[in-house]
Amino acid sequence: MSSKGEILKRIKLNQPKEVAELPDLNLLGSEQFDVLETYKTVLKGIGGDPVEVADYNEIINYIKSNYNLEKRLITTLPELSEIASLDWKTVDPHSLQDVELTVVKAHFGVAENSGLWVTDDILGQRVAPFIAQYLAIIVHKKDLVPTMQQAYRRIGNMEYGFGTFIAGPSKTADIEQSLVLGAHGARGLIVFLLE
């Protein structure tokens, strides 16, 4: 018998006699709290800015008031084509190095950590949220879940090539324990909480 076979044989012989039942994880995430207020509080605490909006016109007005439209703004959303380019999804990702603001939509958000679930089918290009100076993500208020337990249940059956949770602007404190925003990605994150 090979050494691998011997090791596997010993492992098989050395199993516990009684198998304990797994705990009921449905208790996790069953706490009751105001999901929207928790989301906003956590997002502010990690450096992001929540903005409640009723529709896409309010988003357009906010961006017009707070960003330089002379700079490069990109989006995946036709509703924002008035202020941002839609024709960047098939260009060389290196050509996105001068993007000032990227605006995308999230599948859903998580109140306990303010994470937003995004996948390649809504990002345009995987690099889009990480290469821009600033990032804006739109999420419907009804699509906020309380905890990561609900989030993982929700993505468990999704099919995607790439997916990630984004929470707050890029940050690190590796250098002399000083917090630096935008070191590895967007310097700022606006989350538009859409009715």
SULZI-V576964 format. One line per field, one symbol per residue. ss: DSSP state (2 for helix, 1 for strand, 0 for the rest). phi: phi as a letter, one per 30 degrees, with the letter a starting at -180 (. if undefined). A space follows every 10 residues. Layout:
# SULZI-V576964
ss: ???
phi: ???
This chain:
# SULZI-V576964
ss: 0022222222 2220000000 0000222000 0000222222 2222200011 1110022222 2222220000 0111100222 0000100000 0022220011 1111100111 0000111112 2220000222 2001111111 2221100222 2222200000 0011110000 1100000001 1000000111 11110
phi: .ddddddddd dddccddccd ddddddddic dcaddddded ddeddcjcbd bdbcadddde dddedcbddd ddcbaccedc ddbbdcccdc deeddcdcdd bcbbccdabb ddbhdbdbbe dcdibededc cddbbbbcbd edcccdbddd ddddcecdca dbaaccbidd aabddhhcdb cidbledabc cdcce
